[in-house]
Amino acid sequence: MAVVKIVFHSGTGNTRCLAEAVHRGAAAHADAELMEITGSMISDGRFTDEDFLAKLDSADAIIFGSPTYMGMVSGQMKCFFDATSQRWMSGAWNSKLAAGFTTSLGLSGDKQSTLSYLVTVSCQHGMIWVSCDAPNGLFQGASMEEATNRLSSNTGVMSQVNFGPEFHPTPGDERTGELLGERVAKLAARLA
Ligand SMILES: Cc1cc2nc3c(=O)[nH]c(=O)nc-3n(C[C@H](O)[C@H](O)[C@H](O)COP(=O)(O)O)c2cc1C
């Protein structure tokens, strides 16, 4: 069975909610695992959890998720990526599949910038980026809550969440995450 890891950071739970949706989708077709980056893995500004990194070496696909902070991935996520530079040197992640997702408060919120960074760092590793092909459900008459890919993002999954603990990614955003997980898992199975 193909191995898919979902690596994410989440400050207040929105990105975790989307990560769980991606995991649900992937787990239906692959050996999928959620791997959360936390502040405790960072010491003196460096991501130091070598076991966490080593677990990724055997994955067929890695799906990255981050909140959009100041128009980019979160600092925690960036520390994680900085710690992958040895793997970049050795080409350890070459030809693995990669994909990504992000949440933000703003309808735009500069989420594209976050996804573009995830594409860039994945391509630096020689990974093969998998796009989000979920149709925009608004075109099929679905409501803003239920529509898949309502923000029309094809680079990766985008979710917009209003401010406050009572708000979470919409059912449509979660479904879009599930579809990305499914897509990556099926492609990984084909390549494995
Ligand atoms: C430090 C910080 C920076 C943020 N920057 C942005 C931003 O650039 N654009 C935006 O739309 N939302 C921004 N937000 C809002 C978060 O992206 C949004 O609340 C997101 O869903 C949080 O995800 P999380 O619950 O997984 O931490 C920011 C929030 C924080 C705490």
The ligand as an ORCA input file, in Angstrom:
! r2SCAN-3c Opt
* xyz 0 1
  C       0.258     35.709     12.802
  C      -0.950     35.585     11.927
  C      -0.883     36.050     10.637
  C      -1.981     35.924      9.784
  N      -1.877     36.356      8.501
  C      -2.934     36.232      7.683
  C      -2.846     36.634      6.322
  O      -1.800     37.040      5.825
  N      -3.963     36.533      5.554
  C      -5.161     36.091      6.070
  O      -6.157     36.071      5.345
  N      -5.247     35.625      7.325
  C      -4.177     35.682      8.139
  N      -4.255     35.221      9.419
  C      -5.442     34.455      9.831
  C      -5.186     32.946      9.717
  O      -4.639     32.630      8.454
  C      -6.475     32.149      9.857
  O      -7.098     32.456     11.068
  C      -6.189     30.666      9.732
  O      -7.383     29.974      9.476
  C      -5.550     30.126     11.013
  O      -5.332     28.745     10.856
  P      -5.069     27.818     12.115
  O      -6.365     27.799     12.933
  O      -4.763     26.495     11.545
  O      -3.948     28.425     12.892
  C      -3.179     35.334     10.269
  C      -3.231     34.877     11.596
  C      -2.129     35.000     12.414
  C      -2.197     34.466     13.829
*
